[in-house]
Amino acid sequence: MDANELRAKTPDQLRDELVALKKEAFNLRFQQATGQLENTGRMRAVRRGAARVKTILNEKAAAAAAEV
């Protein structure tokens, strides 16, 4: 998911997306520890996706604070 799609979402939707990404990251780490992980590139994509969501959330929070 790219940043433009994320910017169109509400903060609640972004938080839900972040929770889902963190769960996926946990599952991928567990698979790696047990030797079952086949697509190692997915770990990087999930980490970057979570960082992207956090960045957009911070941008929205800063914009809301600037309005007040």
C-alpha atoms as an extended CHARMM CRD file, in Angstrom:
* protein
*
        68  EXT
         1         1  MET       CA              0.0000000000        0.0000000000        0.0000000000  PROA      1               0.0000000000
         2         2  ASP       CA              1.4550000000        3.3310000000       -0.9780000000  PROA      2               0.0000000000
         3         3  ALA       CA              1.4630000000        6.5480000000        1.0210000000  PROA      3               0.0000000000
         4         4  ASN       CA             -1.2790000000        8.1950000000       -1.0430000000  PROA      4               0.0000000000
         5         5  GLU       CA             -3.7130000000        5.3840000000       -0.2190000000  PROA      5               0.0000000000
         6         6  LEU       CA             -2.7860000000        5.6600000000        3.4580000000  PROA      6               0.0000000000
         7         7  ARG       CA             -3.3050000000        9.4200000000        3.5220000000  PROA      7               0.0000000000
         8         8  ALA       CA             -6.8860000000        8.8860000000        2.3370000000  PROA      8               0.0000000000
         9         9  LYS       CA             -7.6770000000        6.7590000000        5.3980000000  PROA      9               0.0000000000
        10        10  THR       CA             -8.8830000000        7.9720000000        8.7670000000  PROA      10              0.0000000000
        11        11  PRO       CA             -6.6150000000        7.7350000000       11.8410000000  PROA      11              0.0000000000
        12        12  ASP       CA             -8.7230000000        4.8620000000       13.2030000000  PROA      12              0.0000000000
        13        13  GLN       CA             -8.3010000000        2.9250000000        9.9710000000  PROA      13              0.0000000000
        14        14  LEU       CA             -4.5750000000        3.5960000000       10.0760000000  PROA      14              0.0000000000
        15        15  ARG       CA             -4.3320000000        2.2920000000       13.6360000000  PROA      15              0.0000000000
        16        16  ASP       CA             -6.1550000000       -0.8840000000       12.5770000000  PROA      16              0.0000000000
        17        17  GLU       CA             -3.7460000000       -1.2530000000        9.6620000000  PROA      17              0.0000000000
        18        18  LEU       CA             -0.8000000000       -0.8120000000       12.0300000000  PROA      18              0.0000000000
        19        19  VAL       CA             -2.1250000000       -3.5090000000       14.3660000000  PROA      19              0.0000000000
        20        20  ALA       CA             -2.5440000000       -5.8970000000       11.4330000000  PROA      20              0.0000000000
        21        21  LEU       CA              1.0060000000       -5.2140000000       10.2260000000  PROA      21              0.0000000000
        22        22  LYS       CA              2.4420000000       -5.7510000000       13.7030000000  PROA      22              0.0000000000
        23        23  LYS       CA              0.6180000000       -9.0860000000       13.9810000000  PROA      23              0.0000000000
        24        24  GLU       CA              1.9590000000      -10.1280000000       10.6010000000  PROA      24              0.0000000000
        25        25  ALA       CA              5.4860000000       -9.1030000000       11.6170000000  PROA      25              0.0000000000
        26        26  PHE       CA              5.1730000000      -11.2070000000       14.7630000000  PROA      26              0.0000000000
        27        27  ASN       CA              4.0110000000      -14.2120000000       12.7700000000  PROA      27              0.0000000000
        28        28  LEU       CA              6.8640000000      -13.7840000000       10.2940000000  PROA      28              0.0000000000
        29        29  ARG       CA              9.4200000000      -13.5850000000       13.1140000000  PROA      29              0.0000000000
        30        30  PHE       CA              7.9510000000      -16.7440000000       14.6060000000  PROA      30              0.0000000000
        31        31  GLN       CA              8.1750000000      -18.5310000000       11.2500000000  PROA      31              0.0000000000
        32        32  GLN       CA             11.7850000000      -17.4210000000       10.8630000000  PROA      32              0.0000000000
        33        33  ALA       CA             12.6950000000      -18.6990000000       14.3190000000  PROA      33              0.0000000000
        34        34  THR       CA             11.1910000000      -22.1040000000       13.5680000000  PROA      34              0.0000000000
        35        35  GLY       CA             12.7480000000      -22.3230000000       10.1040000000  PROA      35              0.0000000000
        36        36  GLN       CA              9.4440000000      -22.1720000000        8.2270000000  PROA      36              0.0000000000
        37        37  LEU       CA              9.8470000000      -18.7560000000        6.5950000000  PROA      37              0.0000000000
        38        38  GLU       CA             10.1260000000      -19.0070000000        2.8140000000  PROA      38              0.0000000000
        39        39  ASN       CA              9.6560000000      -15.4020000000        1.6770000000  PROA      39              0.0000000000
        40        40  THR       CA             12.2240000000      -13.4570000000        3.6810000000  PROA      40              0.0000000000
        41        41  GLY       CA             11.5700000000      -10.2880000000        1.6970000000  PROA      41              0.0000000000
        42        42  ARG       CA              8.1090000000      -10.0740000000        3.1960000000  PROA      42              0.0000000000
        43        43  MET       CA              9.6080000000       -9.2100000000        6.6010000000  PROA      43              0.0000000000
        44        44  ARG       CA             11.2130000000       -6.0890000000        5.1370000000  PROA      44              0.0000000000
        45        45  ALA       CA              8.0180000000       -5.0800000000        3.3480000000  PROA      45              0.0000000000
        46        46  VAL       CA              5.9560000000       -5.4370000000        6.5310000000  PROA      46              0.0000000000
        47        47  ARG       CA              8.4610000000       -3.4460000000        8.5960000000  PROA      47              0.0000000000
        48        48  ARG       CA              8.4960000000       -0.6580000000        6.0410000000  PROA      48              0.0000000000
        49        49  GLY       CA              4.7120000000       -0.7280000000        5.7850000000  PROA      49              0.0000000000
        50        50  ALA       CA              4.4040000000       -0.2870000000        9.5430000000  PROA      50              0.0000000000
        51        51  ALA       CA              6.8670000000        2.6010000000        9.4390000000  PROA      51              0.0000000000
        52        52  ARG       CA              4.9040000000        4.1870000000        6.5980000000  PROA      52              0.0000000000
        53        53  VAL       CA              1.6660000000        3.9550000000        8.5860000000  PROA      53              0.0000000000
        54        54  LYS       CA              3.3220000000        5.4750000000       11.6620000000  PROA      54              0.0000000000
        55        55  THR       CA              4.6690000000        8.3370000000        9.5510000000  PROA      55              0.0000000000
        56        56  ILE       CA              1.2390000000        9.1250000000        8.1210000000  PROA      56              0.0000000000
        57        57  LEU       CA             -0.3160000000        8.9700000000       11.6080000000  PROA      57              0.0000000000
        58        58  ASN       CA              2.2760000000       11.4560000000       12.8830000000  PROA      58              0.0000000000
        59        59  GLU       CA              1.6430000000       13.7520000000        9.9210000000  PROA      59              0.0000000000
        60        60  LYS       CA             -2.0870000000       13.7130000000       10.6270000000  PROA      60              0.0000000000
        61        61  ALA       CA             -1.5090000000       14.3730000000       14.3300000000  PROA      61              0.0000000000
        62        62  ALA       CA              0.7730000000       17.3000000000       13.5500000000  PROA      62              0.0000000000
        63        63  ALA       CA             -1.7540000000       18.7420000000       11.1220000000  PROA      63              0.0000000000
        64        64  ALA       CA             -4.5160000000       18.4320000000       13.7310000000  PROA      64              0.0000000000
        65        65  ALA       CA             -2.3490000000       20.1340000000       16.3460000000  PROA      65              0.0000000000
        66        66  ALA       CA             -1.5410000000       22.9620000000       13.9710000000  PROA      66              0.0000000000
        67        67  GLU       CA             -5.2250000000       23.6540000000       13.3650000000  PROA      67              0.0000000000
        68        68  VAL       CA             -5.9310000000       24.2580000000       17.0370000000  PROA      68              0.0000000000
